[in-house]
Amino acid sequence: MKKVFYPLIFILFSFSCIDKQKNTTTMEDAMTDSIEIKADEIIIDSLNVCTESDISDTINKTKFDLKFSFESYQVKVYTGKLVTQFVFDKELGADKEYVDFITEGCNKTAINFGGHYTILQNSCGCMCEHLFIIDRISGKVFTDIGLYESDGKFGYLYKADSNMLIANTGLFENEKVNADGSMNYYNDTWGDKPEVYVWKSDRFKRLQ
C-alpha cells in the first residue's frame, strides 16, 4: 500500500466538486434535519485509483474467519438534527480545501457509522484510503483516529448502527458479503490482510 506521511495528507489530496461560495450562518442555521438512513445497511466503500501496472496478475486467496460481529458492537442511531458547522484542529482547520472537503462531504452524507458519526474517505494512492470521522452531534472532526501507522487502508466496511469497522476490504475483491458482514476469502498477494477495529470514544482499537 502506498506510504503517505499523515501531516502531508491534504497537500497531496485532489479535491473535486468543492463549493467555492462562502456562507454566513447562525448556530440555528447550522443544523439540518437528519437524512433517513438504513441502520442495518452494510456500507462497503473502496476508492480504487490503481492502474493496470499497479496490480499483480497473481491472486493468492486466503480464508478469513471473522471473530467479531457488527451486532456485538451495536449502537442506537441518532435521529435528531445534524450539525453542519464543524470543530477542526488548528492546523488542518486553516486549510480551506480540507474544510471544504469535510463540509461538502457532510452535506451529502448522513450518519453512516457508530450511531452518530459520518465517515468520509479520500484516496491517498493505489490501494490506499484515509478515513475522516465527524461527530454529527458535536461537530468534532477526528483525524488522528489510531487506524494508521504511516499509510492508509484498502477499502472499508461499516454500518450506521455499529462501532465496528473492517479495514482492507478491497482485498476481498468480488467476494459476496455474508449476512453478518463477513467475507470468506481475501487476496494476500501483497502481504496485507483484513483488519477489524472498534471505535472507542475518539479512536479505533484493533480487535483482529
ROKE-132231 format. One line per 3 residues: number of its first residue (from 1); their letters; for each residue x, y, z of N, C-alpha, C. Coordinates in pm, whole numbers, plus 50000, padded with zeros to 5 digits. Layout:
NUM) a) X Y Z X Y Z X Y Z  ...
% end
This chain:
1) mkk) 50083 49881 50000 50000 50000 50000 50088 50125 50000  50048 50224 49929 50127 50345 49913 50148 50413 50047  50273 50451 50076 50305 50517 50202 50279 50666 50191
4) vfy) 50209 50722 50289 50181 50865 50290 50200 50915 50432  50283 51015 50452 50301 51069 50586 50182 51155 50620  50125 51128 50738 49996 51187 50775 49992 51340 50770
7) pli) 50094 51412 50819 50083 51558 50819 50071 51618 50680  50111 51541 50576 50106 51596 50441 49989 51544 50361  49896 51475 50427 49784 51412 50356 49713 51509 50265
10) fil) 49672 51623 50321 49586 51711 50244 49663 51797 50145  49794 51800 50154 49870 51867 50049 49863 51785 49922  49857 51652 49936 49858 51563 49821 49720 51533 49767
13) fsf) 49616 51556 49844 49480 51522 49802 49435 51609 49686  49359 51552 49595 49293 51628 49488 49147 51632 49518  49091 51749 49521 48950 51764 49555 48873 51804 49431
16) sci) 48746 51760 49425 48658 51798 49316 48522 51832 49373  48443 51904 49292 48306 51940 49331 48304 52017 49462  48399 52107 49481 48403 52186 49604 48323 52313 49585
19) dkq) 48238 52342 49679 48157 52462 49674 48244 52581 49712  48263 52673 49618 48350 52787 49640 48280 52901 49711  48149 52893 49726 48075 53003 49785 48091 53004 49936
22) knt) 48116 53121 49993 48127 53136 50137 47989 53162 50195  47954 53088 50301 47824 53102 50362 47837 53158 50502  47746 53247 50539 47740 53301 50675 47615 53246 50740
25) ttm) 47633 53173 50853 47519 53107 50916 47518 53136 51064  47400 53129 51123 47386 53134 51268 47392 52991 51319  47399 52973 51450 47400 52838 51505 47272 52764 51472
28) eda) 47161 52838 51466 47035 52774 51431 47037 52729 51286  47097 52812 51199 47106 52776 51058 47203 52660 51037  47291 52638 51133 47395 52538 51117 47346 52398 51145
31) mtd) 47218 52379 51165 47160 52247 51188 47067 52213 51073  47063 52086 51039 46975 52042 50933 46908 51913 50975  46793 51883 50919 46725 51758 50952 46812 51640 50911
34) sie) 46816 51537 50994 46894 51419 50960 46833 51349 50840  46920 51293 50757 46876 51222 50637 46836 51081 50676  46729 51032 50617 46682 50897 50650 46786 50795 50610
37) ika) 46818 50702 50698 46918 50601 50671 46865 50464 50709  46930 50361 50657 46900 50224 50696 47010 50180 50791  46975 50168 50918 47075 50141 51020 47144 50007 51000
40) dei) 47073 49910 50942 47131 49777 50928 47200 49757 50794  47214 49862 50717 47278 49850 50586 47429 49846 50603  47492 49746 50544 47637 49735 50548 47695 49822 50438
43) iid) 47786 49912 50476 47845 50005 50381 47983 49955 50342  48001 49929 50215 48131 49886 50163 48182 49998 50076  48296 50055 50113 48347 50170 50040 48492 50149 50006
46) sln) 48525 50157 49877 48663 50140 49835 48690 50231 49718  48788 50320 49731 48826 50410 49625 48949 50353 49558  48932 50293 49440 49044 50227 49373 49096 50316 49262
49) vct) 49215 50371 49281 49274 50457 49180 49397 50391 49118  49404 50259 49124 49518 50187 49071 49511 50178 48919  49627 50176 48856 49635 50150 48714 49666 50002 48694
52) esd) 49656 49955 48571 49680 49813 48545 49821 49772 48585  49918 49863 48569 50056 49831 48603 50078 49817 48753  49984 49870 48832 49997 49861 48978 49947 49727 49033
55) isd) 49869 49655 48954 49802 49535 49002 49875 49409 48956  49898 49318 49048 49961 49191 49014 49859 49097 48952  49904 49017 48855 49816 48917 48794 49797 48797 48886
58) tin) 49882 48784 48985 49876 48670 49076 49773 48693 49186  49689 48593 49210 49591 48602 49316 49609 48485 49411  49647 48513 49534 49661 48410 49636 49548 48427 49736
61) ktk) 49453 48337 49734 49336 48350 49820 49358 48282 49955  49320 48353 50060 49333 48303 50196 49199 48314 50267  49165 48213 50346 49039 48212 50420 49045 48315 50532
64) fdl) 48936 48390 50548 48927 48488 50656 48812 48450 50748  48843 48427 50875 48742 48392 50974 48717 48514 51063  48603 48577 51045 48568 48694 51125 48529 48650 51266
67) kfs) 48602 48697 51366 48580 48655 51504 48484 48746 51580  48443 48854 51516 48354 48951 51579 48239 48982 51485  48134 49043 51538 48018 49077 51455 47978 49222 51477
70) fes) 47913 49280 51378 47863 49416 51391 47761 49426 51505  47683 49319 51521 47579 49318 51624 47639 49323 51765  47759 49269 51782 47824 49270 51913 47858 49411 51959
73) yqv) 47867 49503 51865 47901 49642 51895 47793 49736 51845  47671 49688 51853 47557 49764 51802 47527 49885 51891  47490 49996 51827 47453 50119 51899 47326 50176 51837
76) kvy) 47260 50261 51914 47138 50326 51864 47176 50442 51773  47103 50456 51662 47133 50562 51566 47059 50690 51603  47133 50797 51612 47079 50930 51643 46988 50976 51529
79) tgk) 46870 51029 51563 46773 51071 51462 46737 51219 51472  46814 51294 51548 46784 51437 51563 46849 51521 51456  46870 51648 51489 46933 51741 51395 47081 51710 51379
82) lvt) 47131 51726 51258 47272 51705 51230 47344 51839 51222  47449 51854 51300 47526 51978 51296 47595 51991 51161  47603 52112 51110 47670 52136 50982 47782 52240 50994
85) qfv) 47815 52280 51116 47936 52358 51141 48027 52270 51227  48156 52268 51193 48242 52164 51247 48361 52221 51325  48411 52138 51415 48521 52176 51503 48648 52109 51451
88) fdk) 48739 52190 51395 48863 52140 51338 48980 52168 51432  49087 52088 51419 49207 52125 51493 49270 52246 51425  49358 52313 51496 49410 52443 51450 49481 52433 51315
91) elg) 49566 52330 51298 49647 52320 51177 49563 52292 51053  49483 52186 51058 49403 52150 50941 49284 52242 50923  49239 52304 51030 49128 52397 51019 49161 52521 50938
94) adk) 49291 52548 50921 49334 52662 50841 49346 52628 50693  49328 52501 50660 49337 52456 50521 49198 52459 50457  49176 52554 50365 49043 52572 50307 48996 52447 50232
97) eyv) 49087 52382 50159 49047 52263 50085 48998 52153 50179  49068 52138 50290 49030 52038 50390 48893 52072 50449  48874 52196 50488 48747 52239 50546 48634 52221 50446
100) dfi) 48658 52257 50320 48555 52240 50217 48523 52093 50194  48626 52008 50198 48605 51864 50180 48514 51807 50288  48540 51843 50413 48458 51795 50524 48317 51851 50515
103) teg) 48305 51980 50490 48174 52045 50485 48090 51990 50371  48149 51985 50253 48076 51933 50136 48038 51787 50156  48131 51708 50210 48103 51566 50232 47990 51543 50330
106) cnk) 47987 51620 50437 47882 51605 50537 47747 51655 50486  47749 51753 50397 47624 51800 50337 47559 51692 50252  47641 51600 50199 47592 51496 50110 47576 51361 50179
109) tai) 47631 51348 50299 47637 51216 50363 47574 51220 50502  47484 51127 50527 47417 51119 50658 47505 51042 50756  47450 51011 50872 47519 50925 50969 47536 50788 50904
112) nfg) 47657 50739 50903 47682 50607 50843 47769 50517 50929  47798 50562 51051 47885 50482 51138 47862 50517 51285  47866 50415 51369 47872 50434 51513 47760 50511 51578
115) ghy) 47643 50517 51516 47528 50580 51579 47511 50728 51556  47624 50803 51555 47611 50948 51533 47733 51007 51462  47800 50925 51382 47917 50973 51308 47896 50962 51157
118) til) 47963 51050 51085 47972 51039 50940 48117 51008 50905  48137 50902 50828 48269 50868 50778 48283 50924 50637  48393 50994 50612 48429 51040 50478 48563 50976 50442
121) qns) 48579 50940 50316 48701 50876 50270 48766 50957 50160  48898 50951 50155 48972 51017 50049 49090 50931 50009  49114 50923 49879 49221 50839 49828 49357 50898 49860
124) cgc) 49452 50810 49895 49591 50851 49914 49682 50772 49820  49624 50720 49712 49702 50647 49613 49643 50510 49585  49720 50429 49514 49674 50295 49478 49656 50210 49604
127) mce) 49537 50150 49619 49506 50065 49733 49527 50138 49865  49494 50266 49868 49520 50347 49987 49410 50449 50005  49344 50446 50120 49240 50543 50153 49252 50583 50300
130) hlf) 49224 50710 50327 49218 50758 50464 49074 50788 50502  49044 50769 50629 48912 50799 50684 48916 50928 50765  48805 51000 50760 48784 51115 50847 48649 51096 50913
133) iid) 48644 51107 51044 48522 51078 51119 48470 51206 51182  48343 51234 51158 48282 51357 51206 48165 51323 51298  48168 51376 51418 48057 51361 51513 47946 51456 51471
136) ris) 47831 51402 51429 47723 51486 51377 47637 51547 51486  47672 51523 51613 47604 51591 51724 47688 51710 51772  47818 51687 51794 47906 51793 51844 47977 51870 51734
139) gkv) 47992 51808 51617 48064 51872 51507 48214 51846 51509  48264 51773 51607 48408 51747 51616 48454 51658 51502  48567 51696 51442 48625 51620 51332 48746 51544 51385
142) ftd) 48746 51412 51367 48855 51326 51414 48944 51289 51296  49072 51318 51307 49166 51282 51201 49272 51184 51250  49320 51203 51373 49417 51110 51432 49337 51001 51503
145) igl) 49299 50898 51425 49200 50802 51474 49258 50666 51512  49391 50654 51513 49453 50530 51557 49439 50415 51459  49415 50448 51333 49392 50343 51233 49515 50317 51147
148) yes) 49607 50412 51144 49722 50401 51055 49854 50415 51130  49957 50356 51073 50093 50381 51119 50157 50485 51026  50161 50453 50897 50216 50550 50802 50141 50551 50670
151) dgk) 50046 50461 50655 49973 50456 50528 49826 50429 50553  49745 50443 50447 49602 50419 50458 49568 50272 50441  49441 50244 50433 49392 50107 50416 49325 50094 50280
154) fgy) 49303 49970 50239 49245 49940 50108 49098 49904 50123  49014 50004 50140 48871 49981 50150 48824 49956 50292  48695 49984 50315 48638 49972 50450 48496 49916 50442
157) lyk) 48454 49855 50552 48319 49804 50564 48269 49844 50703  48151 49909 50709 48100 49959 50837 47950 49978 50828  47887 50005 50943 47741 50022 50949 47706 50142 51036
160) ads) 47590 50199 51009 47545 50316 51086 47516 50280 51231  47473 50157 51257 47432 50120 51393 47535 50032 51464  47661 50045 51428 47764 49964 51493 47894 50044 51506
163) nml) 47969 50017 51612 48100 50079 51633 48213 49997 51572  48180 49887 51507 48283 49802 51447 48309 49843 51303  48434 49828 51262 48474 49859 51124 48574 49755 51077
166) ian) 48561 49714 50953 48659 49622 50892 48737 49700 50787  48870 49697 50797 48957 49767 50703 49021 49668 50606  49070 49720 50494 49131 49641 50387 49031 49548 50320
169) tgl) 48906 49591 50312 48804 49506 50250 48818 49500 50098  48899 49588 50040 48926 49579 49897 48998 49450 49861  49063 49388 49960 49132 49261 49937 49036 49148 49910
172) fen) 48909 49165 49948 48810 49061 49924 48767 49059 49778  48799 49164 49704 48768 49175 49562 48622 49149 49536  48588 49043 49465 48448 49019 49427 48375 48923 49520
175) ekv) 48428 48906 49640 48363 48817 49736 48226 48871 49776  48130 48782 49793 47996 48819 49838 47998 48843 49989  47929 48950 50032 47921 48980 50175 47816 48891 50240
178) nad) 47854 48823 50348 47760 48738 50420 47666 48823 50506  47564 48761 50559 47464 48833 50637 47524 48902 50759  47630 48844 50816 47691 48902 50936 47800 49003 50903
181) gsm) 47816 49033 50773 47916 49131 50732 48050 49070 50698  48064 48939 50713 48191 48874 50684 48202 48840 50536  48324 48816 50494 48351 48766 50360 48452 48653 50373
184) nyy) 48450 48559 50283 48519 48434 50306 48668 48431 50270  48704 48484 50154 48842 48474 50107 48896 48610 50064  49022 48635 50093 49084 48761 50051 49214 48733 49977
187) ndt) 49258 48830 49899 49380 48819 49821 49499 48863 49906  49587 48770 49939 49701 48804 50025 49831 48823 49946  49817 48852 49816 49933 48868 49729 50033 48970 49782
190) wgd) 49982 49079 49839 50069 49190 49883 50111 49178 50029  50071 49071 50096 50109 49053 50236 50021 49126 50335  49916 49190 50286 49821 49258 50374 49701 49169 50400
193) kpe) 49626 49198 50504 49508 49119 50536 49400 49209 50595  49276 49162 50595 49167 49240 50656 49195 49263 50804  49151 49378 50854 49171 49414 50994 49037 49458 51053
196) vyv) 49013 49422 51178 48886 49454 51244 48914 49548 51361  48833 49656 51369 48851 49757 51473 48718 49790 51540  48727 49847 51660 48610 49901 51727 48641 50045 51766
199) wks) 48543 50133 51750 48560 50275 51783 48538 50296 51932  48639 50355 51999 48634 50381 52143 48653 50530 52169  48543 50602 52186 48543 50745 52220 48600 50835 52110
202) drf) 48731 50824 52083 48790 50914 51985 48894 50848 51896  48904 50714 51902 48999 50644 51816 48963 50495 51808  49024 50428 51712 48996 50286 51691 49089 50199 51774
205) krl) 49033 50086 51820 49110 49984 51889 49106 49858 51805  49221 49797 51781 49231 49678 51697 49171 49558 51769  49082 49486 51700 49022 49365 51754 49082 49240 51690
208) q) 49105 49246 51561 49150 49127 51487 49234 49169 51368
% end
